[in-house]
Amino acid sequence: MSQILNLSEHTTDEELQRLTTLLLFHLVERCGGQVQFKLEDAQRVRSSLTTKMVQMQVGDEVRIRIIDRLPELQ
């Protein structure tokens, strides 16, 4: 049975760091062993996340999506 978690509410900083590392390794592997980006790109994405929400669906698969935060949650 799948469960949808709001990462900002249901995970600790340690869990989020571990999950982020695993996701990054998975992404690099799927992209042929290399992912390149500039520091400015990463900073731009990070700043845009202040208006977004990260959701994770956990079940037989793990699905992560980034959606616009509802106006009342901003």
C-alpha positions as CSV (number, residue, x, y, z in Angstrom):
1,M,0.0,0.0,0.0
2,S,1.4,3.4,-1.0
3,Q,1.7,6.2,1.4
4,I,2.3,9.9,0.4
5,L,4.6,11.8,2.7
6,N,5.3,15.5,2.7
7,L,9.1,15.6,3.1
8,S,9.0,18.9,4.9
9,E,6.8,17.5,7.6
10,H,7.6,13.8,7.8
11,T,11.4,13.5,7.6
12,T,14.3,14.5,9.7
13,D,17.2,16.4,8.3
14,E,19.3,13.2,8.5
15,E,16.7,11.1,6.6
16,L,16.4,13.8,4.0
17,Q,20.2,14.0,3.5
18,R,20.4,10.2,3.2
19,L,17.5,10.1,0.7
20,T,19.0,13.0,-1.3
21,T,22.3,11.2,-1.6
22,L,20.7,7.9,-2.7
23,L,18.6,9.8,-5.3
24,L,21.6,11.6,-6.6
25,F,23.5,8.3,-7.0
26,H,20.5,6.8,-8.7
27,L,20.2,9.8,-11.1
28,V,23.9,9.7,-12.0
29,E,23.8,6.0,-12.7
30,R,20.7,6.4,-14.9
31,C,22.4,9.3,-16.8
32,G,25.4,7.2,-17.9
33,G,27.6,7.8,-14.9
34,Q,27.8,11.6,-15.0
35,V,25.7,14.6,-14.2
36,Q,27.0,18.1,-14.7
37,F,25.7,21.4,-13.4
38,K,27.0,24.8,-12.4
39,L,26.8,26.1,-8.8
40,E,24.5,28.9,-10.0
41,D,22.1,26.3,-11.4
42,A,21.9,24.5,-8.1
43,Q,21.4,27.8,-6.2
44,R,18.6,28.8,-8.6
45,V,16.8,25.5,-8.1
46,R,17.2,25.7,-4.3
47,S,15.8,29.2,-4.2
48,S,12.8,28.2,-6.3
49,L,11.9,25.4,-3.9
50,T,10.7,28.0,-1.4
51,T,7.5,28.2,-3.4
52,K,7.3,24.5,-4.0
53,M,6.6,21.3,-2.0
54,V,8.3,18.0,-2.3
55,Q,6.1,14.9,-2.0
56,M,7.3,11.3,-1.8
57,Q,5.1,8.3,-2.5
58,V,6.5,5.2,-0.8
59,G,5.3,1.7,-1.7
60,D,6.6,-0.9,-4.0
61,E,8.2,2.0,-5.9
62,V,9.4,5.3,-4.6
63,R,8.1,8.3,-6.5
64,I,9.2,11.9,-5.8
65,R,7.6,14.9,-7.2
66,I,7.9,18.6,-6.8
67,I,4.7,20.6,-7.0
68,D,3.8,24.3,-6.5
69,R,2.9,25.0,-2.9
70,L,-0.7,26.0,-2.3
71,P,-1.0,29.8,-1.7
72,E,-2.3,29.2,1.8
73,L,0.8,27.2,2.7
74,Q,3.3,29.9,1.6
